[in-house]
Amino acid sequence: MSGARGETVSGQAVFRTEIDTGSAAVSISDLRQRGSTVTIPAGAVKLQWVRYIDITRNTAGVPLDELTAKAPASIPDPYWEDDTIPVKADQAQPIWIEIHVPRDARPGDYEGKLAVTSDGKELSLPVSLHVWSFEMPAERHLFVANWWSFPGRGFEDRASEYWDLLARFSEFLVQHRQTDLSAGIGMITESGDATKGFTHDTSRLERYADVVFKAGIRQIHLHSVGHRTAGILDPLSQIGPDEANLRRLSALEKVIQRRGWQQRFAVSIVDEPFIWYEDSYADTVDLVHKAAPSVRVIEAVEAEYLGKIDIYVPKLSHLNLWYPRFDEIRRQGAELWFYVCCHPLGRYPNRFLDQSLLKARVLFWINYLYDLDGYLHWGLNHFAGDPYTEEGISKGLPQGDRAVVYPGRNGLLGSLRFSAQRDGLQDFEYLWVLEDQLRKTKDRIGADAFWLDPRQRPLELCRRVIWSFHDYTRDPAVLLDTRRAIAEEIEALQASPLLVVQTSPPEGTVIPAGPRHVNVRGLVPPGAKVTINGKPVPSVRPSGYFRHVCFMADDTPTITIAAEHEGKTTATTRTFRLTD
């Protein structure tokens, strides 16, 4: 395993026994840095047995080769709350490992031991962790919301603990890098009438906001301030505002101004407005902005001309089909997110229970590839029965669409899919860190780095994993190898000698015969010697800027660039796809 300082690093082990055991317990030692006495304490590692969900059907509309198992089957997802569990003979029993790397951890290689004790016997495996020298940003650079039912099933009789549960649940979500959560506009209560006037009590919503903002939540989504005049798929249906909710928004605007909560609230009008709502919906957006200028409108949309929405959230498949229009909306100043839910199906990535965890993780590589601002899913914990059953997490919908966390005795429990989501968000941050470091290098060099696009190299690496909204690797090793390559490039920017390279066209481009002409630009320390494919680059400016042209032969798809300075050498490569 490997991770940055401040990152939660995931891994998995599997325990199997030849006989039934009523009591299997798992433990881990301190992780000791190789060659020193420095440790990451065992207390920084969370070990969780993984529980199975039995399914009787597969998600419809997904090709069989995109499923992890054909129903009927048992699929691992929720975590057990107990440290000790029974294990049946010949059952593959996963153990999920989460190492919370301290922010002050010393970079390097660490080693420890994972042990399972069962029926008085102990089995053990070595555990190794490489800690990178850079930090996982504490600030989350992607907006993320999984709308919830709070406090939700499993906590119905805990009303006296409402505020404590709210704090614990919010902290749990923040630990998984979620930024936003949902609430009802009805938390603002209204009294009075049109004759005598209306008054509003905002105290409950204010307390709610105080608790979740303290936990690290950035924005609250309020539902919903509008209504349809007919069914969602009725072409004659229109959208109109609920007048009481517009008054509630006006009351909220006063709170925002008094509390300094600008950019902390967003509101939905109606979920998933279709094309025949465009005019009436746009008019309602204007009324919302008039009532509460500081409250942004966010909507999961089924059409692309819905007025001055602040945060457009098209379904992933719609974003793919209508991308030019949504890109135009973004250039005009709106935020652009995407959402998945019971759709899209087919070969699109999603977080269905019976699909590979890679799909849940790769969603956030899409955010980086297209420079999208956020991600939304409706179902954090909307159970329809026993949460630990197929019915509970899937009734009437694709497998697992209703929930991605589970209720424990004193709080929410995670799952393999929720951990995969967090891992994907951390992947996004790796790409962000590399871009940020390149931008700082560009700023430091100044005029002679005019050519450097800080996003180009992260995008080249991102495209090793994903190529479009629906084309991506299915091989976890490709994703993990790319992640390691990103980390190594981040560290190389702090190493000596510095070597920053950018090619035109970008790495990975298909280059037909013609001639094949690739321009190479780069930065090295002043006085460094540069070679490209073993041949010296004749001139390097005092700033360290160099440039060169490569004519690529049919049998040479790779360009090797090396810098030598003060007895040390750094080298890198760029590879292209050559065709005739």
C-alpha positions, -999 to +999 in steps of 0.1 A: +000+000+000+011+036-004-003+070+004+003+106+011+006+122+045-029+129+057-045+103+034-067+073+044-050+044+026-072+014+018-062-023+015-078-057+018-069-091+031-090-123+030-093-149+057-105-184+050-109-213+074-115-250+068-140-254+096-167-231+111-154-208+137-175-189+161-150-163+169-124-147+146-106-116+157-083-094+137-055-071+149-026-052+135+008-041+150+023-007+149+038+000+115+075+007+120+096+026+095+123+005+079+157+012+095+144+034+122+123+035+154+097+058+139+062+042+139+026+048+127+007+035+157-018+006+154-044+031+166-042+049+133-054+017+115-090+008+112-098-029+106-132-039+095-147-073+087-168-071+055-204-084+055-222-100+025-255-090+009-274-118-008-289-109-041-315-127-062-313-105-093-288-084-111-290-048-121-310-047-154-295-030-184-259-038-175-240-063-197-230-095-180-193-088-185-197-056-165-210-074-134-189-089-106-213-119-101-244-134-117-274-137-093-282-155-072-250-145-054-236-130-022-217-098-027-195-081+000-203-045+008-212-033+044-187-034+073-194-054+104-195-032+135-179-059+158-142-067+160-150-104+164-173-123+141-182-160+132-168-173+099-182-202+080-159-229+066-145-222+032-160-187+030-138-160+018-140-134+046-126-100+036-109-077+060-109-040+050-078-021+062-078+017+064-046+034+075-050+070+085-016+083+077-006+111+102+001+145+086+034+146+104+044+110+094+080+107+081+081+097+044+094+063+037+086+026+039+068+011+069+062-025+079+039-043+103+019-075+109-018-082+104-031-111+124-063-131+127-069-152+158-094-180+156-100-210+179-068-202+197-047-202+166-031-171+149-024-165+113-005-135+101+005-115+070+031-088+066+018-053+058+038-027+041+031+010+035+050+036+015+044+071+027+049+098+001+065+131+010+036+153+000+003+158+018-032+150+009-049+184+009-071+190+039-093+212+018-116+193-005-113+205-041-144+188-054-180+193-042-196+160-033-231+152-020-249+120-013-284+131-002-295+115+031-324+106+052-315+120+086-313+104+111-327+075+090-336+039+095-320+024+125-322+056+145-360+062+146-362+060+184-332+083+190-349+117+189-332+128+221-298+123+205-307+142+173-280+169+176-253+145+187-261+121+159-261+150+134-226+159+145-213+123+144-229+116+110-215+148+095-180+141+108-182+107+092-192+121+059-164+147+060-139+119+068-150+104+035-144+138+018-181+147+013-187+184+013-224+189+011-256+174+026-293+179+024-321+193+046-358+202+042-368+238+036-396+231+062-370+234+089-379+271+087-413+272+103-439+298+092-468+312+112-494+339+105-515+346+075-518+370+045-539+394+065-519+397+096-485+389+080-461+360+083-433+353+108-406+327+105-386+307+130-352+299+116-336+287+148-338+250+140-322+254+106-296+277+122-287+251+148-286+224+121-262+246+101-240+254+131-235+217+138-228+205+103-206+235+094-185+229+125-181+193+114-166+205+081-197+204+058-194+233+033-229+236+019-265+226+027-289+217-001-325+226+008-355+207-008-377+218-025-393+252-031-414+244-062-440+220-076-452+205-108-487+210-120-489+175-134-468+143-135-431+144-142-435+130-178-467+149-187-458+173-215-484+198-202-469+200-168-454+233-157-433+244-128-444+269-102-431+282-069-446+274-035-453+309-022-447+298+014-413+285+005-404+318-013-412+335+020-390+310+038-362+318+014-366+355+021-363+347+058-332+326+051-316+355+032-318+376+064-301+348+083-273+345+057-266+382+059-266+382+097-245+350+100-221+356+071-232+324+054-229+334+018-222+304-005-233+280+022-269+273+010-283+259-023-319+251-031-337+227-054-369+238-071-381+204-084-361+174-091-352+164-127-370+190-147-376+179-183-376+198-216-413+209-214-406+227-182-379+250-196-398+283-197-417+279-164-387+265-146-365+295-158-392+319-145-392+302-111-353+304-109-357+341-113-382+343-084-359+323-062-330+346-069-352+376-062-364+361-029-329+351-017-300+364-038-274+346-016-290+312-021-278+293-052-301+271-072-289+235-077-308+210-098-304+175-112-316+183-147-331+164-176-328+193-200-302+219-210-321+253-212-335+259-178-325+294-171-300+309-147-294+278-125-262+284-105-253+247-103-263+225-132-262+188-124-269+167-155-270+129-154-237+115-165-252+101-197-269+135-205-236+153-199-220+130-224-247+135-250-252+173-245-217+182-234-212+212-258-242+230-243-233+223-207-197+234-214-211+266-227-232+270-195-200+266-175-181+292-195-210+316-188-202+312-150-224+283-137-209+254-118-211+221-136-215+188-117-229+155-127-250+129-110-255+091-112-285+073-097-305+044-111-290+056-144-269+055-164-267+018-172-249+000-199-211+004-196-211+037-179-194+038-145-218+038-115-218+026-079-241-004-082-236-032-057-230-059-084-204-039-103-166-036-098-155-011-072-133+004-099-165+019-114-173+038-082-138+050-080-133+061-116-163+085-115-140+111-099-114+108-127-142+120-149-144+151-128-107+158-134-108+149-171-136+174-179-128+199-151-162+194-135-170+210-101-189+183-083-207+150-080-242+141-067-260+110-058-295+109-042-290+078-021-268+078+010-292+059+032-327+057+018-335+022+029-367+004+020-366-023+046-339-041+065-307-022+056-287-054+054-308-070+027-312-067-011-347-053-005-334-026+019-308-012-004-323-019-038-362-021-037-375-012-071-341+001-083-307-012-094-287-031-069-275-008-040-289+024-055-307+033-023-278+033+000-240+033+003-237+034+041-254+014+068-267+020+103-246+009+133-254+010+170-240+045+175-235+060+140-231+053+103-210+024+091-192+025+058-190+000+029-167-011+002-184+012-022-183+042+001-146+036+007-140+033-030-157+066-035-134+082-009-104+065-027-115+081-060-118+115-044-083+111-031-072+101-066-087+134-078-066+152-052-034+136-064-041+150-099-050+184-083-017+184-063+003+177-094-014+205-112-010+229-083+028+221-081+032+227-118+013+260-115+036+271-087+066+262-108+052+282-137+047+312-114+082+309-100+100+308-134+079+336-148+081+347-185+102+318-197+074+294-185+048+310-207+042+277-225+036+256-195+000+244-191-003+231-155-032+208-165-015+191-194+006+166-176-021+156-151-045+151-180-020+129-198-018+107-168-055+108-162-061+096-198-042+064-189-072+055-168-102+072-185-107+085-220-143+098-221-175+097-200-179+060-207-145+047-219-122+037-191-099+009-180-114-021-163-080-032-149-075-020-113-037-024-118-038+003-145-055+027-121-032+019-092+000+021-114-012+055-127-018+067-092+017+058-083+030+075-114+012+107-103+027+105-068+062+100-083+058+130-105+047+151-076+078+141-056+100+146-087+091+183-087+107+186-053+138+165-062+171+175-078+177+182-106+143+196-115+130+184-149+096+196-162+087+185-197+058+194-219+053+181-255+031+194-283+011+173-290+004+158-255+017+123-247-005+095-259-016+114-290-021+093-322+005+105-347+001+094-383+030+095-408+035+128-422+062+138-409+058+131-372+069+164-356+068+167-318+079+199-301+095+195-267+098+222-241+110+220-206+126+235-175+158+225-157+180+241-131+202+269-146+234+253-159+220+218-163+228+197-194+198+184-213+197+154-237+168+142-258+170+106-270+207+107-260+216+138-280+225+171-264+201+201-266+223+229-278+209+258-258+194+261-224+185+296-212+197+310-179+162+305-165+165+267-173+141+269-202+149+246-232+131+237-264+137+212-291+120+194-320+118+156-324+111+139-358+099+105-348+108+074-367+084+046-374+100+024-348+106+050-321+073+060-303+091+072-271+110+104-265+135+102-235+145+135-219+173+137-193+188+165-172+222+163-155+232+188-129+258+187-101+264+150-106+228+140-104+205+129-133+167+130-137+150+114-167+115+111-180+098+097-211+068+106-233+052+079-255+030+084-285+009+061-307+024+060-342+003+049-372+007+049-409 
